[in-house]
Amino acid sequence: MKMSDIEKTIIKEIADNGPITFADFMNIALYDKNNGYYSGGKAKIGKEGDFYTSPHVHSAFGEVIANFILKTKKFLGIEDLTIIEIGSGKGYLALDILNHISACTDEIKNINYIIIEKYSDNLVEELNKYINNIKIYNNISELSDSVNGIVISNELFDSLPFHKIIYKDNNLQEYYLDYIDGEFTEVIKDLSHPGISAYIDRYDLNFSNLKHLEVNLLAGKYLEEISNVLNSGFIFTVDYGYLSEELFSNEKPQGTYRCFYYHSVNSNTYQNIGNQDITADVDFSNLILKGNELGLEELKYTTQAQFLIDWGILDIFEKTLKADGKSSNAIKNLFLPGTMGHYFKVLIQKKNIKEIEGLYPDSKLKVSFGIN
């Protein structure tokens, strides 16, 4: 079988440096400059792709987030609001947010929209139909001035490379990738980074033998970069994941990593390299703890379903149902139990905002229990 260019890249890396961590493998598989799943333009979202995201399901997702943004602007007490979206993809969420804001208020004139996206696809021309002077950067660290506003991301942290860890014989060890006798082979060795044990030691966990888990050291670094550019405002994170107690539970002995290929979930990590997504559930406890260190206070942690209901998606659903019943069915997938609304979580953090009374409109309808 013919070897792909990305497989050659991985094999060379192993030949030059010895077995590589899963995080290093994942970084090549997803972000190799020419052949990575994301960087090579192979990531496909939607019916003909590998997976769905909420903005692709229905514009109501962006409309509800726009409602949240307009409310937070009042609490910031500023004339000009900056919105930073990290990992915008094709720009669907940005378009839905800006579309709704421009339709319901003249606030659009006082909003600066910044996109952080390494792999933008002619976004500027499309988005400039809604807002002038939109800016796109490859990395948030490129922003020279701190901002007052809101930083949003949808499925950002789950796409960051992680370390694959195993608890075996009362010891934490790590999976590495080697190339032996013409095949990619996983080997178990000592931890590659002291930060891995420090990460896990923060939690009071009692692992059973042969427990597998994923440790994402990059998530905290990304959050720190976000905090560095945010003078005051809110950080709005949507992703699938759990708090540490549930995420690292022994009820998940194999961990949570998986691959997506044409809407099929598999664990064949070393097949279709560069042509499939690799991901794991996000550790929201890590984002909350790291946020506390950075002066980012937790405002709300809940399910996507509860957030959407709290901020008015039922009104949008009712209006859409009257106009287009088929379209309203798509909205259900955003918030009904057993759908994306249940598995995806929302974390809202605030920085240098003292007065928040009346900001969050808790709905009387509760669909998420055990989560605030």
C-alpha positions in Angstrom: 0.0 0.0 0.0 1.4 3.4 -1.0 2.6 5.5 1.9 1.1 9.0 2.2 3.2 12.2 2.5 2.0 12.8 6.1 2.9 9.2 7.1 6.4 9.9 5.7 6.6 13.0 7.8 5.7 11.1 11.0 8.1 8.3 10.2 10.9 10.8 9.7 10.1 12.5 13.0 10.4 9.1 14.7 13.6 8.2 12.9 15.2 11.6 13.9 14.0 11.8 17.5 12.8 8.4 18.6 9.2 7.5 19.6 6.9 10.6 19.7 4.1 11.4 22.1 0.6 11.1 21.0 0.3 14.9 21.3 3.2 15.3 18.8 1.5 12.8 16.4 -1.8 14.5 16.7 -0.2 17.9 16.0 1.2 16.5 12.7 -2.0 14.6 11.8 -4.2 17.7 12.3 -1.9 20.6 11.7 0.9 19.6 9.4 1.4 22.7 7.1 0.5 20.9 3.9 -1.2 17.6 4.7 -2.9 18.1 8.1 -6.6 17.5 8.5 -7.2 21.1 9.4 -4.3 22.9 7.9 -4.5 21.0 4.7 -8.2 22.0 4.2 -9.5 18.4 4.5 -11.9 19.1 7.4 -15.4 18.9 6.1 -18.4 19.9 8.3 -22.0 19.1 7.6 -23.9 16.4 5.8 -21.2 15.6 3.3 -18.4 15.9 5.9 -17.2 14.1 9.0 -19.2 15.8 11.7 -21.7 18.6 12.5 -21.2 21.7 14.6 -24.0 23.8 16.1 -23.6 26.8 13.7 -24.0 24.3 10.8 -27.2 22.9 12.3 -29.2 26.2 12.5 -28.6 29.9 12.6 -30.6 30.0 15.8 -27.4 29.1 17.7 -25.7 32.3 16.6 -28.8 34.3 17.2 -29.0 33.3 20.8 -25.3 34.0 21.3 -25.9 37.5 19.8 -28.6 38.1 22.4 -26.0 37.2 25.1 -23.4 39.6 23.5 -25.8 42.5 23.4 -26.7 42.0 27.0 -23.0 41.8 28.1 -22.2 45.0 26.3 -24.5 46.9 28.7 -22.7 45.5 31.7 -19.3 46.4 30.2 -20.4 50.0 30.1 -18.5 50.8 26.9 -19.4 52.4 23.6 -17.3 50.2 21.4 -17.4 46.4 21.9 -14.8 44.0 20.6 -15.8 40.5 19.8 -13.0 38.0 19.3 -13.9 34.6 17.8 -11.3 31.9 18.0 -11.5 29.1 15.4 -14.2 30.4 13.2 -13.9 27.9 10.4 -16.0 29.0 7.5 -17.4 31.9 9.5 -21.0 30.6 9.9 -21.2 31.6 13.5 -19.7 35.1 12.9 -22.3 35.6 10.1 -25.2 34.5 12.2 -24.1 36.7 15.1 -23.6 39.8 13.0 -26.7 39.2 10.9 -28.9 39.1 14.0 -27.2 42.1 15.7 -27.6 44.2 12.5 -31.3 43.1 12.2 -32.4 44.1 15.7 -30.3 47.1 16.6 -27.9 49.8 15.3 -25.3 48.5 17.7 -23.5 46.9 14.8 -21.8 50.3 14.2 -20.1 50.1 17.5 -18.8 46.5 17.2 -15.3 45.4 16.1 -15.2 41.7 15.1 -11.8 40.0 15.2 -11.4 36.4 14.0 -8.5 34.2 15.1 -8.2 31.5 12.4 -5.1 30.0 10.9 -7.0 28.4 8.1 -9.5 31.2 7.0 -11.1 30.8 3.6 -11.8 34.2 2.1 -13.7 35.2 5.2 -13.0 38.9 5.0 -14.9 39.6 1.9 -18.0 37.8 3.1 -18.0 39.2 6.6 -17.4 42.8 5.4 -20.9 42.7 4.1 -22.0 43.0 7.7 -19.2 45.0 9.4 -16.4 47.2 8.2 -12.7 46.6 8.8 -13.0 43.1 10.2 -9.6 41.7 11.0 -8.3 38.2 10.8 -5.2 37.0 12.7 -3.5 33.6 12.8 -3.0 33.7 16.5 -4.5 35.7 19.4 -1.0 36.6 20.6 -0.7 38.8 17.5 -3.1 41.4 19.0 -1.0 44.3 20.1 -3.6 46.0 22.3 -5.7 44.6 25.1 -9.5 44.8 24.5 -12.7 45.2 26.4 -15.3 42.8 25.1 -16.1 39.1 24.7 -14.0 36.2 23.5 -16.0 33.3 22.0 -15.1 29.9 20.8 -17.1 26.9 19.6 -15.3 23.5 19.6 -11.8 25.0 20.0 -10.4 23.2 23.0 -11.4 19.7 21.8 -9.2 20.2 18.7 -6.0 20.8 20.7 -3.4 17.9 20.8 -3.4 15.9 24.0 -1.3 13.3 25.7 -2.6 9.8 26.0 -2.0 8.5 29.6 -2.4 5.1 31.2 -2.5 4.3 35.0 -0.8 1.0 35.3 0.6 -0.8 38.4 0.1 2.3 40.6 2.0 4.5 38.2 1.1 7.1 35.5 2.7 6.3 32.1 2.3 7.7 28.6 1.7 6.3 25.2 4.2 7.1 22.5 4.2 6.2 18.8 7.0 4.2 17.2 7.5 2.7 13.8 8.5 -0.9 14.0 8.8 -3.4 11.1 6.9 -1.2 8.7 4.0 -0.5 11.1 3.0 2.3 13.5 3.1 0.8 17.0 2.2 2.3 20.3 4.7 1.9 23.2 4.3 2.8 26.8 7.0 4.8 28.5 7.6 7.3 31.3 5.8 10.7 31.2 7.2 13.1 28.7 6.5 16.2 30.7 6.3 17.0 34.5 3.2 19.1 33.8 1.2 15.9 33.2 1.5 14.6 36.7 1.0 18.1 38.1 -2.2 18.4 36.0 -3.6 15.2 37.4 -2.4 15.8 41.0 -4.8 18.8 41.3 -7.7 16.4 41.4 -8.6 13.9 44.1 -8.8 10.9 41.8 -8.5 7.2 42.6 -7.7 5.3 39.4 -8.3 1.7 38.9 -5.5 -0.3 37.2 -5.3 0.1 33.4 -7.3 3.3 33.4 -6.8 5.4 30.3 -7.1 9.2 30.1 -6.2 12.3 28.1 -4.3 15.3 29.4 -4.4 18.5 27.4 -1.6 20.8 28.5 -2.3 23.3 25.7 -5.8 24.2 26.9 -4.4 26.2 29.8 -1.9 27.9 27.6 -4.6 29.0 25.2 -6.7 30.3 28.0 -3.7 32.3 29.3 -3.2 33.9 25.8 -6.8 34.8 25.8 -6.5 36.4 29.3 -3.5 38.4 28.2 -5.4 40.3 25.5 -8.7 40.7 27.5 -8.6 43.8 29.7 -12.2 43.4 30.9 -15.1 41.3 29.6 -16.3 37.8 29.2 -15.0 34.5 27.8 -17.7 32.3 26.3 -16.6 28.7 25.6 -18.8 26.0 24.0 -17.4 22.4 23.7 -18.2 18.8 24.5 -16.8 17.7 27.8 -17.2 17.3 31.5 -15.9 18.4 34.9 -12.9 16.3 36.0 -14.8 14.1 38.4 -17.0 12.7 35.6 -14.4 13.0 32.8 -11.7 10.9 34.6 -14.1 8.5 36.3 -13.3 4.8 36.3 -16.6 4.4 34.5 -14.7 5.6 31.4 -11.8 3.1 31.5 -10.7 3.7 27.9 -10.7 7.5 28.1 -12.7 9.6 25.7 -10.5 10.0 22.6 -12.0 9.1 19.2 -11.8 9.8 15.5 -14.5 11.1 13.1 -14.5 10.0 9.5 -17.6 10.7 7.4 -19.9 10.8 10.5 -18.5 7.5 11.7 -16.8 7.3 15.1 -13.8 5.0 15.3 -10.6 4.5 17.4 -8.4 3.7 14.4 -6.1 6.6 15.1 -3.3 5.5 12.7 -5.6 4.9 9.7 -6.7 7.8 7.4 -4.0 9.9 9.0 -4.6 13.5 7.9 -8.1 12.7 6.6 -10.0 12.3 9.8 -10.5 14.3 13.0 -9.0 13.3 16.3 -10.5 14.6 19.5 -11.3 14.0 23.2 -13.7 15.4 25.7 -12.7 18.7 27.2 -11.8 19.0 30.9 -13.8 22.0 32.0 -12.5 21.8 35.5 -9.1 22.6 34.1 -10.4 25.7 32.3 -12.1 26.8 35.5 -9.0 26.2 37.7 -6.7 27.8 35.2 -9.1 30.7 34.9 -9.1 31.3 38.6 -5.3 31.5 38.5 -5.6 34.2 35.7 -8.2 36.3 37.4 -11.0 34.8 35.3 -14.0 34.2 37.5 -16.6 31.5 36.7 -19.9 33.1 35.9 -21.8 30.1 34.6 -21.2 26.4 33.7 -24.1 24.6 32.2 -25.2 22.6 29.2 -25.6 24.1 25.8 -29.3 23.1 26.0 -29.9 25.1 29.3 -27.9 28.1 28.0 -30.0 28.3 24.8 -33.2 27.9 26.7 -32.2 30.6 29.2 -31.4 33.0 26.4 -34.5 32.6 24.3 -34.2 29.7 21.8 -37.8 28.6 22.5 -39.1 31.9 21.2 -37.0 31.5 18.1 -38.2 27.9 17.8 -41.9 28.9 18.0 -41.4 31.7 15.4 -39.5 29.3 13.1 -42.1 26.6 13.5 -44.8 28.9 12.2 -42.7 29.9 9.2 -40.9 26.7 8.3 -41.6 23.4 10.2 -38.7 21.6 8.6 -36.2 24.2 9.7 -37.6 24.1 13.2 -36.7 20.4 13.4 -33.1 21.3 13.1 -33.3 23.7 16.0 -34.5 20.8 18.2 -31.0 19.2 17.8 -29.5 22.2 19.6 -31.3 21.8 22.9 -33.5 18.7 23.3 -32.3 16.0 25.7 -30.1 13.3 24.0 -28.9 15.8 21.4 -26.0 18.2 21.0 -27.6 20.3 23.6 -26.9 17.7 26.3 -23.4 16.7 25.4 -22.1 20.2 24.8 -21.3 22.4 27.7 -21.1 26.2 28.0 -18.6 27.9 30.3 -18.8 31.7 30.8 -16.0 33.4 32.7 -15.6 37.1 33.5 -12.6 39.4 34.0 -12.6 42.7 35.8 -16.4 42.8 35.9 -17.8 43.5 39.4 -21.5 44.1 38.8 -23.3 41.1 37.2 -26.7 41.2 39.0 -29.4 40.8 36.4 -27.0 39.7 33.7 -27.9 36.0 33.4 -31.7 35.3 32.8 -32.2 31.9 34.4 -35.2 30.3 32.8 -37.8 28.5 34.9 -37.6 25.6 32.5 -34.8 23.3 33.6 -33.4 20.6 31.3 -30.0 20.2 32.9 -29.8 18.7 36.4 -26.8 18.5 38.6 -25.2 21.4 36.6 -25.7 25.0 37.7 
